[in-house]
Amino acid sequence: MGERTIPENRRILIVDDNPAIREDFRKILATASSSSGDLAAAEEALFGDEASDSPVSADYDLSFASQGQDALEIVKKATVEQEPIALAFVDVRMPPGWDGIETTQHLWETAPDLQVVICTAYSDYSWDEMVTKFGQSDRLVILKKPFDNVEVLQLASALTEKWRLQQEARLRLDQLEDIINARTGELKKSLQVLQQNVDNYKRTEQRLRRSEERFKLIAENAADLIIVMSVNGKPKYFSPSVIQTLGRSLDKAQSESVFDWFHPDDTKSATASISASINKEECQLLELRLQHKNGTWRHLEARVCAIREKTDNEPHLVIVARDLSERKEMESQTAFLTKKLLEARESGQPDDLVSRLQSPLQSLSDRIRFVKETVNRITPLLKEQQELVDSVMTEGSNVEAVAKSLSDSNPTEIAAGLPKAITESLENVEQISRMIEDLGKES
């Protein structure tokens, strides 16, 4: 903001009903040569020989009025034209109109900053009376008649400069207020931005909380195993399915390493996949066996990812795995069954075997079909389980196809009853296996 200054204001109003007095003021204030000499003499008397040698300008702009009403009109006009009068010399007695006190009151109503010198030779008003009418005012000075030229010059110089300084102080105050308003506006904008950031943070926090709740819901209800651990195998988080599948809980596994649960034959390949996920920063797929707490082995299909957070020097390993143990068991039983069927075909006695296997095979197929339909209806949280059922269903269909290929005629379909559970499918597989084993013993 550029610095602005108030220029000098040498406009003076003389209000006196006596033309001779008005002329005296004109001579004192508007005659440059005499005014400069008188003021220089006054400076020498006050300050000695060190007073400034530069001449004093006496270019006052004078206006004259013989009555208070005329003076008010002059002041109003000057105010409207934005050429305000800085100082007024007002005579205290001006019949038949307003006296000097009343005139001053009217002038201040129009020009509150006007400096006024009351000129009086009488004791018309005491100082107390003037204070009663005007109050304590720094805009009022009393000049006793007869007055000295130097007094008039000093008053004119000092009071016009006082008027200018008052205007400049007001200007500085306005400028300061503008600066404060501007800074306040900037502060309000900053506070608005801060408030928006706080609101965004709260919304982000809420979304994060909801996301965490959804993750918790998925993790705690998913059939898949979710394991979060450090790069050295120390467990950080187990989903509930880890307890169900491996019989291990997080609080009791703190002193163990997940790597110790790996099957010895799978350790090398699993370690290589985990190293690749860390070094390449890409998720890796692998199959491995993890040891149940009871010592048995569970076949798992896993996806391992290295997650690196900004505040951590080392990444965390996240393993999402699906238990393939039942599927592996079915694959083994199916392979065994196929082998026995082929052996029976080679022996020339397939019809008897088919008739004995047809009922449990049909029951197994119906139950597997029920499992598939059920899985198709569960929520997206468990949609990945479809793969397992599809695999089982496909393998079941292959078994039925082998059985049908051994028979010269198409057997009638047996009406399917309502399946009770997946476990019944496993029971059918075991039943078929026992039947085939019995056949093997008979042969």
RAPECOR-V6639 format. One record per residue. N is the residue number from 0. PSI is psi in degrees with one decimal (NA if undefined). Layout:
n=N psi=PSI
n=N psi=PSI
This chain:
n=0 psi=124.7
n=1 psi=147.5
n=2 psi=126.5
n=3 psi=146.0
n=4 psi=156.3
n=5 psi=122.8
n=6 psi=164.3
n=7 psi=143.1
n=8 psi=105.6
n=9 psi=24.0
n=10 psi=121.5
n=11 psi=138.6
n=12 psi=129.2
n=13 psi=120.0
n=14 psi=106.7
n=15 psi=137.2
n=16 psi=-8.0
n=17 psi=114.7
n=18 psi=-32.3
n=19 psi=-38.8
n=20 psi=-40.9
n=21 psi=-38.5
n=22 psi=-37.9
n=23 psi=-44.6
n=24 psi=-39.3
n=25 psi=-42.4
n=26 psi=-39.8
n=27 psi=-44.5
n=28 psi=-21.7
n=29 psi=-6.1
n=30 psi=107.8
n=31 psi=-44.8
n=32 psi=-51.3
n=33 psi=-38.1
n=34 psi=-41.6
n=35 psi=-41.4
n=36 psi=-44.5
n=37 psi=-42.4
n=38 psi=-35.5
n=39 psi=-39.4
n=40 psi=-38.4
n=41 psi=-41.9
n=42 psi=-39.1
n=43 psi=-39.1
n=44 psi=-35.8
n=45 psi=-43.9
n=46 psi=-4.2
n=47 psi=-159.2
n=48 psi=-13.4
n=49 psi=1.9
n=50 psi=152.7
n=51 psi=139.5
n=52 psi=-6.7
n=53 psi=139.3
n=54 psi=149.7
n=55 psi=125.6
n=56 psi=143.3
n=57 psi=35.7
n=58 psi=57.6
n=59 psi=142.4
n=60 psi=107.1
n=61 psi=140.4
n=62 psi=148.3
n=63 psi=145.7
n=64 psi=141.1
n=65 psi=-17.2
n=66 psi=159.4
n=67 psi=-37.7
n=68 psi=-41.3
n=69 psi=-39.1
n=70 psi=-39.5
n=71 psi=-40.6
n=72 psi=-40.1
n=73 psi=-44.0
n=74 psi=-41.7
n=75 psi=-45.6
n=76 psi=-43.8
n=77 psi=-36.7
n=78 psi=-42.7
n=79 psi=-40.1
n=80 psi=5.3
n=81 psi=36.0
n=82 psi=67.8
n=83 psi=151.4
n=84 psi=134.3
n=85 psi=-34.3
n=86 psi=141.8
n=87 psi=126.8
n=88 psi=117.8
n=89 psi=125.8
n=90 psi=143.7
n=91 psi=-28.3
n=92 psi=121.0
n=93 psi=68.5
n=94 psi=150.7
n=95 psi=3.3
n=96 psi=-147.6
n=97 psi=146.1
n=98 psi=-179.1
n=99 psi=-33.8
n=100 psi=-47.8
n=101 psi=-38.8
n=102 psi=-43.5
n=103 psi=-40.9
n=104 psi=-42.8
n=105 psi=-38.3
n=106 psi=-40.8
n=107 psi=-26.1
n=108 psi=-34.2
n=109 psi=-40.3
n=110 psi=86.5
n=111 psi=-24.5
n=112 psi=-0.7
n=113 psi=129.1
n=114 psi=134.0
n=115 psi=133.3
n=116 psi=115.5
n=117 psi=120.4
n=118 psi=121.4
n=119 psi=144.5
n=120 psi=3.3
n=121 psi=167.9
n=122 psi=54.1
n=123 psi=-41.0
n=124 psi=134.3
n=125 psi=167.5
n=126 psi=-37.8
n=127 psi=-38.9
n=128 psi=-39.1
n=129 psi=-39.8
n=130 psi=-37.1
n=131 psi=-40.0
n=132 psi=-41.6
n=133 psi=-23.1
n=134 psi=177.0
n=135 psi=112.8
n=136 psi=135.7
n=137 psi=7.3
n=138 psi=-0.1
n=139 psi=132.7
n=140 psi=142.3
n=141 psi=131.2
n=142 psi=117.2
n=143 psi=137.4
n=144 psi=148.2
n=145 psi=144.3
n=146 psi=157.1
n=147 psi=148.7
n=148 psi=-39.6
n=149 psi=-37.3
n=150 psi=-44.5
n=151 psi=-43.9
n=152 psi=-42.3
n=153 psi=-44.7
n=154 psi=-42.4
n=155 psi=-45.2
n=156 psi=-46.1
n=157 psi=-42.7
n=158 psi=-32.7
n=159 psi=-37.3
n=160 psi=-36.2
n=161 psi=-42.0
n=162 psi=-44.0
n=163 psi=-43.4
n=164 psi=-36.7
n=165 psi=-43.0
n=166 psi=-39.3
n=167 psi=-37.9
n=168 psi=-40.2
n=169 psi=-39.3
n=170 psi=-45.6
n=171 psi=-38.4
n=172 psi=-41.0
n=173 psi=-42.4
n=174 psi=-41.6
n=175 psi=-39.8
n=176 psi=-39.3
n=177 psi=-42.4
n=178 psi=-44.6
n=179 psi=-42.1
n=180 psi=-41.1
n=181 psi=-45.5
n=182 psi=-38.2
n=183 psi=-40.8
n=184 psi=-42.4
n=185 psi=-40.7
n=186 psi=-40.5
n=187 psi=-42.0
n=188 psi=-41.9
n=189 psi=-40.7
n=190 psi=-37.2
n=191 psi=-44.0
n=192 psi=-42.4
n=193 psi=-42.4
n=194 psi=-39.9
n=195 psi=-41.6
n=196 psi=-40.8
n=197 psi=-43.6
n=198 psi=-43.2
n=199 psi=-40.2
n=200 psi=-42.6
n=201 psi=-43.3
n=202 psi=-41.2
n=203 psi=-41.2
n=204 psi=-40.4
n=205 psi=-43.6
n=206 psi=-40.1
n=207 psi=-41.1
n=208 psi=-42.8
n=209 psi=-38.9
n=210 psi=-42.7
n=211 psi=-39.1
n=212 psi=-40.8
n=213 psi=-42.7
n=214 psi=-42.8
n=215 psi=-40.9
n=216 psi=-43.5
n=217 psi=-48.4
n=218 psi=-38.1
n=219 psi=-15.4
n=220 psi=-7.4
n=221 psi=147.4
n=222 psi=-22.5
n=223 psi=152.2
n=224 psi=136.2
n=225 psi=119.7
n=226 psi=126.6
n=227 psi=126.4
n=228 psi=166.0
n=229 psi=172.9
n=230 psi=-19.1
n=231 psi=7.2
n=232 psi=1.3
n=233 psi=123.6
n=234 psi=140.4
n=235 psi=-33.6
n=236 psi=139.5
n=237 psi=136.1
n=238 psi=158.2
n=239 psi=-27.9
n=240 psi=-21.2
n=241 psi=-40.8
n=242 psi=-42.3
n=243 psi=-37.1
n=244 psi=-39.9
n=245 psi=-7.4
n=246 psi=23.5
n=247 psi=138.2
n=248 psi=154.8
n=249 psi=-42.2
n=250 psi=-29.7
n=251 psi=-6.6
n=252 psi=8.6
n=253 psi=-33.1
n=254 psi=2.0
n=255 psi=170.3
n=256 psi=134.5
n=257 psi=-30.5
n=258 psi=-26.9
n=259 psi=-16.2
n=260 psi=-8.9
n=261 psi=143.0
n=262 psi=138.0
n=263 psi=-36.3
n=264 psi=-17.0
n=265 psi=-8.1
n=266 psi=-44.3
n=267 psi=-49.8
n=268 psi=-39.1
n=269 psi=-41.2
n=270 psi=-39.2
n=271 psi=-41.2
n=272 psi=-41.0
n=273 psi=-41.8
n=274 psi=-38.8
n=275 psi=-39.1
n=276 psi=-33.3
n=277 psi=-46.7
n=278 psi=-41.6
n=279 psi=-11.6
n=280 psi=40.1
n=281 psi=143.4
n=282 psi=145.9
n=283 psi=144.5
n=284 psi=141.2
n=285 psi=159.6
n=286 psi=137.5
n=287 psi=169.8
n=288 psi=131.3
n=289 psi=144.8
n=290 psi=127.8
n=291 psi=157.6
n=292 psi=-26.2
n=293 psi=2.2
n=294 psi=-15.2
n=295 psi=167.9
n=296 psi=138.7
n=297 psi=129.2
n=298 psi=128.5
n=299 psi=143.1
n=300 psi=119.6
n=301 psi=156.1
n=302 psi=118.7
n=303 psi=133.3
n=304 psi=142.5
n=305 psi=117.4
n=306 psi=120.4
n=307 psi=120.4
n=308 psi=154.4
n=309 psi=-34.7
n=310 psi=-5.4
n=311 psi=140.7
n=312 psi=-34.7
n=313 psi=149.4
n=314 psi=164.4
n=315 psi=148.0
n=316 psi=129.1
n=317 psi=119.3
n=318 psi=121.3
n=319 psi=116.9
n=320 psi=151.3
n=321 psi=134.9
n=322 psi=117.9
n=323 psi=11.0
n=324 psi=-47.1
n=325 psi=-38.8
n=326 psi=-40.8
n=327 psi=-38.7
n=328 psi=-42.4
n=329 psi=-41.5
n=330 psi=-41.1
n=331 psi=-44.0
n=332 psi=-39.1
n=333 psi=-42.7
n=334 psi=-41.7
n=335 psi=-43.7
n=336 psi=-45.5
n=337 psi=-42.1
n=338 psi=-45.3
n=339 psi=-37.2
n=340 psi=-42.5
n=341 psi=-38.2
n=342 psi=-39.7
n=343 psi=-38.0
n=344 psi=-41.7
n=345 psi=-29.1
n=346 psi=-9.8
n=347 psi=13.3
n=348 psi=57.4
n=349 psi=-30.1
n=350 psi=-42.8
n=351 psi=-39.5
n=352 psi=-40.8
n=353 psi=-44.3
n=354 psi=-33.9
n=355 psi=-30.6
n=356 psi=-15.4
n=357 psi=-44.4
n=358 psi=-51.4
n=359 psi=-32.2
n=360 psi=-43.2
n=361 psi=-41.0
n=362 psi=-41.3
n=363 psi=-43.0
n=364 psi=-42.1
n=365 psi=-42.1
n=366 psi=-38.7
n=367 psi=-38.6
n=368 psi=-39.4
n=369 psi=-41.2
n=370 psi=-43.4
n=371 psi=-45.6
n=372 psi=-38.0
n=373 psi=-44.8
n=374 psi=-34.8
n=375 psi=-19.1
n=376 psi=-11.7
n=377 psi=166.4
n=378 psi=160.3
n=379 psi=-18.3
n=380 psi=-26.6
n=381 psi=18.9
n=382 psi=-24.1
n=383 psi=-17.0
n=384 psi=-11.2
n=385 psi=-35.1
n=386 psi=-44.2
n=387 psi=-46.4
n=388 psi=-40.9
n=389 psi=-41.0
n=390 psi=-45.7
n=391 psi=-42.0
n=392 psi=-40.8
n=393 psi=-45.2
n=394 psi=-36.5
n=395 psi=-41.3
n=396 psi=-36.7
n=397 psi=-40.8
n=398 psi=-44.5
n=399 psi=-38.4
n=400 psi=-40.0
n=401 psi=-42.7
n=402 psi=-41.7
n=403 psi=-33.3
n=404 psi=-22.7
n=405 psi=-17.5
n=406 psi=137.3
n=407 psi=-25.6
n=408 psi=157.9
n=409 psi=120.4
n=410 psi=151.2
n=411 psi=146.4
n=412 psi=140.5
n=413 psi=126.5
n=414 psi=130.9
n=415 psi=133.5
n=416 psi=177.5
n=417 psi=119.9
n=418 psi=148.3
n=419 psi=-41.8
n=420 psi=166.8
n=421 psi=-30.9
n=422 psi=-29.8
n=423 psi=-31.9
n=424 psi=-43.8
n=425 psi=-36.3
n=426 psi=-38.2
n=427 psi=-41.0
n=428 psi=-43.9
n=429 psi=-38.0
n=430 psi=-44.2
n=431 psi=-42.3
n=432 psi=-42.8
n=433 psi=-40.9
n=434 psi=-44.6
n=435 psi=-39.4
n=436 psi=-40.0
n=437 psi=-40.7
n=438 psi=-38.5
n=439 psi=-38.0
n=440 psi=-38.3
n=441 psi=-38.2
n=442 psi=NA
